[in-house]
Amino acid sequence: PRLVASHSHDIPRQLREKLKLLCRDSDLASIDMLGEADCEMGELLADAANTLLSSANISHESVVAIGSHGQTIRHRPDLPHPFSMQIGDGNRISYLTGITTVCDFRRKDMAAGGEGAPLAPAFHQQVFHSPEENRAILNIGGIANLTSLPASTDKACFGFDTGPGNGLMDAWIHTHKQLDYDRNGAWAASATADHRLVKQLMSDAFIQQAPPKSTGKEHYNLDWLAKQLTDFSHLSPQQVQASLCEFTSQSIATGVSQHMPDSQRLIVCGGGAHNYHLMDSLSKQLPEMTISSSEEYGIHPDWVEAMAFAWLARQTLQAKPGNLPAVTGASRPLVLGAIYPA
């Protein structure tokens, strides 16, 4: 697979605020809000696809399908009836683009007893595997996840969520500086992490849990952080940010050390790849590993996940499995997704 063109489309602030309310257990959220946001998100995703094709001078007729992950509202693999909910109406995407659209990738895996996440490892295996070295792929989005790619095809590819990626750091800097993210990790780098706080954060049950495992903002959010900070009111906001960056780094390094000790190279993608302070911390945590950006392997770190869901849509249309049971814990490989014809 290769990247032909890319486009980043802003989410309007009003819709973004709705999404934040829906992601929380808020009294202000309602079924009507959920239904409207599903429609709005579908229209926005269609607009993004149409804008991309126009700017790249690619005809709609030449596109076989759109793979749309959608916006996650809730991911709860830990409930008696586990579920994962993504919105962004596939009917509207297919209608407004005139292109067959594949959505709802996670729930078939969950029906088979899996966590429904992470799903990118199957794509990572396709594009980053090397017969010459054991590799680990690290995606740092709101949540961080790892994929193990042994050089030998006799050994199974596997992966799991390690814990928070950018999510807690983004939420904390938005609270204190009204910024969407900590550019280059500069704010975190301006202070020293509190090792007692980092140790407490690392004692979180999810970090200690064995794979397969997945998590989300339902667990790692500002309410969770407020409880963790009860005995740390003396710390400045930037000290907390430095500690959160160190927590992300340590939780990733622990995942690598405990479950992928033979990995020789760590290939990093996702927004966190641009956080220089986080990357420096990871290098110190994993001194024996070579750490590289996915860009060195032909894919810019910002677009690996988007490409993964285009590839998963291709798997769906060709009736091929999209999940890896060793990653998600599902009972067997399955064709994922729901198809909305043009």
HELIX and SHEET records of a PDB file:
HELIX    1   1 ARG A   13  CYS A   23  1                                  11    
HELIX    2   2 ILE A   31  SER A   55  1                                  25    
HELIX    3   3 HIS A   60  SER A   62  5                                   3    
HELIX    4   4 GLY A   90  THR A   97  1                                   8    
HELIX    5   5 ARG A  107  ALA A  111  1                                   5    
HELIX    6   6 ALA A  120  PHE A  128  1                                   9    
HELIX    7   7 GLY A  167  LYS A  177  1                                  11    
HELIX    8   8 ARG A  183  GLY A  185  5                                   3    
HELIX    9   9 ALA A  186  ALA A  189  1                                   4    
HELIX   10  10 HIS A  195  MET A  202  1                                   8    
HELIX   11  11 ALA A  205  GLN A  208  1                                   4    
HELIX   12  12 LEU A  222  GLN A  228  1                                   7    
HELIX   13  13 PRO A  237  HIS A  259  1                                  23    
HELIX   14  14 GLY A  271  HIS A  274  5                                   4    
HELIX   15  15 TYR A  276  GLN A  285  1                                  10    
HELIX   16  16 SER A  294  TYR A  297  5                                   4    
HELIX   17  17 PRO A  301  TRP A  303  5                                   3    
HELIX   18  18 VAL A  304  LEU A  317  1                                  14    
HELIX   19  19 PRO A  325  THR A  328  1                                   4    
SHEET    1   A 3 ILE A  66  GLY A  67  0                                        
SHEET    2   A 3 THR A 101  CYS A 103  1                                        
SHEET    3   A 3 ALA A 338  TYR A 340 -1                                        
SHEET    1   B 2 GLN A  71  ARG A  76  0                                        
SHEET    2   B 2 PHE A  83  ILE A  87 -1                                        
SHEET    1   C 5 PHE A 158  PRO A 164  0                                        
SHEET    2   C 5 ILE A 143  LEU A 149 -1                                        
SHEET    3   C 5 ARG A 135  ILE A 140 -1                                        
SHEET    4   C 5 ARG A 265  CYS A 269  1                                        
SHEET    5   C 5 THR A 290  SER A 293  1                                        
END                                                                             
